[in-house]
Amino acid sequence: MRKATITKKYLINCLKKYLVEYLYRPLTVRDIANYARTSTQPIYLNFSNMQNFKQAMVEDVFRDIHEAKKESVATLDPLYSFWHDYYVFASRNRALFFALFLNDIGCGPYIKERSFAYFQEAIAESAVFQCAQENDLRKYHEEALIFFSGLVLLFIREGNTQDNADFLKETQNYWQRVLHEPVGFYQDDLPKTLLESGLAVSDQ
């Protein structure tokens, strides 16, 4: 009988499932291969090393967050819907969201870069963001990613996913203050737990 082909998609799905089930274990090629019930050879053939493997998984997640067809609020400005996409994804994949955005799997800078790329696309069509200075885009994004990574999980904690309207209100309030009040406002107002939760997306 012909042996089944181990595809990239299968390996990426195994890596995501492994992260959910074994959040705080180190990620090694051998462990993922065992979890996928294969040898390490298909991983090296498809990704060459563990870092490329993790980055391919991150790209797959971001396509799911920002490109997958989903229900949305048609009247939302693209700036708001960008962060709402994270909320929708985390509502379905809370553990995976935590693993990627609030835990450190060694892809923090790459996660920020992928998010920033999609952020630039969103704000290019955003009427709300028109007043922002172009040289501040990366700072706007990185501060917002820290804020919203924590905010998303606060809203969906304990399986509660019914706070969509309140999440959107907080999103609009955040950008109203960021774009029209002194920069850095939220660091004084934001609960410490949210600031700490953003460490996984730092350059450390």
C-alpha positions in Angstrom: 0.0 0.0 0.0 1.3 3.4 -0.9 2.5 5.5 2.0 0.5 8.7 2.7 2.3 11.9 1.8 3.1 14.2 4.8 2.1 17.6 3.6 3.1 21.1 4.8 -0.5 21.7 5.9 -0.7 18.6 8.0 2.6 19.4 9.7 1.5 23.0 10.4 -1.8 21.8 11.8 0.1 19.4 14.1 2.3 22.2 15.3 -0.7 24.3 16.1 -2.4 21.4 18.0 0.9 20.7 19.9 1.1 24.4 21.0 -2.4 24.2 22.4 -1.9 20.9 24.2 1.7 21.5 25.4 1.8 25.3 25.8 4.9 25.5 28.0 7.0 22.7 26.6 10.0 23.6 24.4 9.4 23.2 20.7 11.8 20.7 19.0 11.7 19.0 15.7 11.8 15.6 17.3 8.8 16.4 19.6 6.7 17.7 16.8 7.6 14.7 14.6 6.6 12.3 17.3 3.3 14.2 17.8 2.7 14.1 14.0 3.5 10.3 14.0 6.3 10.7 11.5 10.0 11.0 11.3 11.9 14.4 11.4 12.6 14.0 7.6 9.3 15.5 6.3 9.8 18.6 8.6 13.3 19.2 7.3 12.3 18.6 3.7 9.4 21.0 3.9 10.8 23.7 6.2 14.6 23.1 6.5 14.7 24.0 10.2 12.4 24.6 13.2 12.4 28.4 12.9 11.1 28.2 9.3 8.6 25.7 10.5 7.3 28.0 13.2 7.2 31.0 10.8 5.2 29.0 8.3 2.7 28.2 11.0 2.5 31.9 12.0 1.8 32.8 8.3 -1.0 30.2 8.2 -2.5 31.7 11.4 -2.4 35.2 10.0 -4.2 34.2 6.8 -6.9 32.6 9.0 -7.1 35.8 11.1 -7.2 38.4 8.4 -8.0 36.7 5.1 -10.5 33.9 6.0 -14.0 34.7 5.0 -16.0 35.5 8.2 -19.0 37.3 9.4 -18.1 41.0 10.1 -19.8 44.3 10.8 -20.2 45.8 7.4 -20.1 49.4 8.7 -16.8 49.0 10.6 -13.9 51.2 9.5 -11.0 48.9 8.4 -8.9 50.1 11.4 -11.5 48.7 13.8 -12.2 45.6 11.8 -8.5 44.7 11.8 -8.5 44.3 15.6 -11.9 42.8 15.5 -10.4 40.0 13.4 -8.2 39.1 16.3 -11.2 39.0 18.6 -13.1 36.6 16.2 -10.1 34.3 15.8 -9.4 34.2 19.5 -13.1 33.4 20.2 -12.6 30.2 18.2 -8.9 29.5 19.1 -8.3 31.0 22.6 -5.5 28.7 23.5 -3.7 29.1 20.2 -4.1 32.9 20.4 -2.5 32.9 23.8 0.3 30.6 22.7 1.3 32.9 19.8 0.6 36.4 21.1 1.1 36.2 24.9 3.6 33.3 25.2 7.1 33.2 23.8 7.7 30.6 21.2 10.6 32.4 19.7 8.7 34.2 16.9 7.9 37.5 18.6 9.6 39.8 16.0 8.2 37.7 13.1 4.7 37.9 14.6 4.9 41.6 14.9 6.1 41.9 11.3 3.3 39.8 9.9 0.7 41.8 11.9 2.3 45.1 10.8 2.0 44.1 7.1 -1.7 43.4 7.5 -2.1 46.6 9.6 -0.7 48.7 6.8 -3.2 47.2 4.4 -6.1 48.0 6.8 -5.1 51.6 7.5 -4.6 52.4 3.8 -8.4 52.1 3.5 -9.2 53.6 6.9 -10.9 57.0 7.1 -10.3 57.0 10.9 -6.5 56.7 10.5 -6.1 59.4 7.8 -4.8 61.9 10.4 -1.9 59.7 11.5 1.7 60.6 10.5 3.3 57.9 8.3 6.6 57.8 10.4 4.5 56.8 13.4 2.9 53.7 11.8 5.1 51.1 13.4 4.9 52.7 16.8 1.1 52.9 16.5 0.9 49.3 15.6 3.3 47.9 18.2 1.7 49.7 21.1 -1.8 48.6 19.8 -0.7 45.0 19.4 0.3 44.9 23.1 -2.9 46.5 24.1 -5.2 44.4 22.0 -3.4 41.1 22.7 -4.4 41.5 26.3 -7.8 43.0 25.7 -8.9 40.2 23.4 -8.2 37.6 26.1 -9.9 39.6 28.8 -13.1 39.7 26.7 -13.2 36.0 25.9 -11.9 34.7 29.3 -13.9 31.8 30.8 -15.4 31.0 27.4 -17.4 34.2 27.2 -17.7 35.3 23.6 -20.8 37.4 23.9 -19.1 40.8 24.4 -18.6 41.7 20.8 -20.3 45.1 21.1 -18.3 46.0 24.1 -15.1 45.0 22.5 -15.8 47.2 19.5 -16.6 50.1 21.8 -13.2 49.6 23.6 -11.5 49.5 20.2 -13.1 52.7 19.0 -12.3 54.4 22.4 -8.7 53.3 22.2 -8.1 54.8 18.7 -10.0 57.9 19.5 -7.6 58.5 22.4 -4.5 57.5 20.6 -5.1 59.6 17.5 -6.5 62.7 19.3 -4.9 62.7 22.7 -1.2 62.8 23.7 0.9 59.8 22.6 1.5 57.3 25.4 -1.8 57.9 27.2 -2.6 54.2 27.6 0.5 53.3 29.5 -0.9 55.2 32.5 -4.4 54.0 32.1 -3.9 50.4 31.1 -4.0 47.7 33.8 -0.6 46.3 34.5 -1.7 42.8 33.6 -2.3 43.9 30.1 1.1 45.5 29.8 2.7 42.4 31.1 0.7 40.2 28.7 2.3 42.0 25.7 5.8 40.8 26.6 5.5 37.9 24.2 5.4 40.3 21.2 8.5 42.3 22.3 11.9 42.0 20.8 13.2 40.0 23.7 
